[in-house]
Amino acid sequence: MSSLNQNSMNGARELGLLIAIGSSAMLFGALLIAYLIMRAGHAVWPPIGMEAVPPLMPTLATLSLICSSILLWFSKKEHYNLQYFRSGIALGALFLIFQFMTWNQMYKAGLGISANQLISMFYCLSVLHALHTLAGWGFLVFCERKLAKDASNPIHMNWARLANLFWTFIDGAWLAIFIVIVWMK
């Protein structure tokens, strides 16, 4: 494939990813705004008699996702060092495990999806985010396989750059969800 064709393909891939990120950002933004509107209707939050999201597991999940992003950033700075890249992927998987543990802990405590508005919105946002995270994690694994074959290949490096961009979006979306739903009083 000629250099011109490859540059054109890279540009098309990046544009497609940016459109997907923009669409997802609008979806997450709309749900967070709906949550804030719901919350504005109450003088005290969480309302008396309504349980809040237990913060321990979401906090651990957040730390693992932030560390994952940092390792992926180090990987990129080191021309996609596979050790950093694989460690970032592993911490991304740990984030998903912490999410499942959070849902399990909440369910066992009687905080199922229909427990109250706050909990329902947390499930909605966290499950939607987990699906995006799973897609991003799969994208990272795809890139790891490509980089393991030839880390100096510009095509493989471009795929990894795009995966890193999507992962950064996932990180930002989760931080917004985490701050607004788990920590904002």
N, C-alpha and C positions, 0 to 999 in steps of 0.2 A: 504494500500500500504506500502510495507516495506521501511525502511529508505534508503536502497541501491537503490531501484527503484526510490524513490523520488529525491535523489541526482542526479541520472542519468537523470531524466526528467528536473530538474533545469538546469543542464549543457547543455542539448540539447536546452532548451528554450533560455538560454543566448547566446549560439553559434548562433542560428537562428537570434536573435535580433542583435548581432554584425555583422553578414553578411548583414542584412538589412540596418543597419546604415552605414556600409562600402560602400554598393552599392549606397545609397542615398548621401553619402558624395562625391563620385566620380561624381555623376550627378550634384550636386550643384557646385562642383569644376570646372567641365567642362564648365558649363554655366557662372560662374564668370570669368574664363579664356577667354571665347569667348567675354565677355563684355570688359575685359581689353584690348584684342587685338583690338576690335572695337574702343575703346577709344584711344589707342595709335596712331591711324591714324589721330588724330586731335591735332593741336597745342594748341588750347584753348578748355577747357571743362567746361560746355557744349558748343558745337559749337554755334557761333553767329546765332541767330534766332531759336535756339532749346531750348525749355523749360526744366528745371530740375524738379525733383520730389519735390513737396512742402514738407518741412521737419517736420512740426508740428505733423501731425497725425502719421507718421512712428516713430517719437521720442516718442510719448505717447505710441504707441504700444510696442516699445522696452522696455520702463520702466515697463510696465505691465508684459511683459514676464520675465524680469529679476527678478522682485518682486515675480512672480509666482514661479520661480525656487528657490529663496531663501526660500520661505515658504515651498516648498516641501522638501528642504534640512533640514529645522528645523523640519519638520514632521518626517523625517527619523531619525534624532538625538534623537527625543523624542519617539522612538519606534512606529512610524506612528501615531502620534497624529492627530486625525480626524479633529480638528479645523484648524490646519495648513494645512492639506491635502486639506480640502474643500476650504479654502481660496486660496490655490494655483490653484485649479481647476477653481475657479471663476475668478481669474486674467488671466488664460489661455483663458477663454471665452471672457474676456474683450479685450485681444490681437486680437482675431478674429474680434470682433466688430470694433476695431480701424482700422483693415485692410479693412473691408468693407467700413468704413467711408472714408478712404484714396482713395480707388478706386472710390467711389461716388463723392468725392470732385474733383478728377482729371478729371473724365468724364464730370462733369458739367462745368469745366474750359476749356473744349475742348481738354483735354489730354487723348483721348481714346487710345486703344491699338495700333492703327496705327498712332499716332501723330508724332512720330519720333523714332529713334533707341533706344535712352536712355529709353524712356517711355515704348517701347515694351519689352525691356529686363527687366525693373522693373516689369511689369505685369507678364511676364513669370516666373521670379524667385519668386515673392511674391505670385502668385497663387499656384505654385508648393509647396512653403513653407506652405501656408495656408492649403493645402490638407494634408501635413504631420502633421501639427499642429492639424488639426481636428482628424486625426487618433490617435495621441498621447493623445489628450483630451479625446477621447472615451476610450482609454486604461486606463487613469487615473480615469474616471468615473466607469469603470468596477472594478478597484482596490478599489475604495472608497466603492462600494457596498460589496465587499468581506471583507474589513477591518471593515465595520460597523457591519457585522455579527459576526466577531471574529478577532480582531486586534492582538491577540497573536498567531494566527495560523501561523506556519512557511511557509506554502504554500502561504497564502495570503500576508505575508510580502515579500516573494520572488517575487510575481507578482508586488507588489508595488515598489520593488527595481528595477525591470526591466523597469517598466513604468517611474520611475525617471531617469534611464539611458537614455531612449529614449528622455525624455523631455529635458535633458541636451544637447543632440545632437541637438534638435530643437532650443534650445536657442543659441548654438554656430553657427549653420547654419544661423540663422537670424542675429546675430551680424555681421557675415561676409558680408551678403547681405547689411545690413544697412550701415555699414562703407564704403564699396566699392561703392555703388550706391547713397546713400543719402548724405553722408558727405565728401567723398573723392573729393577734388577739383583738 
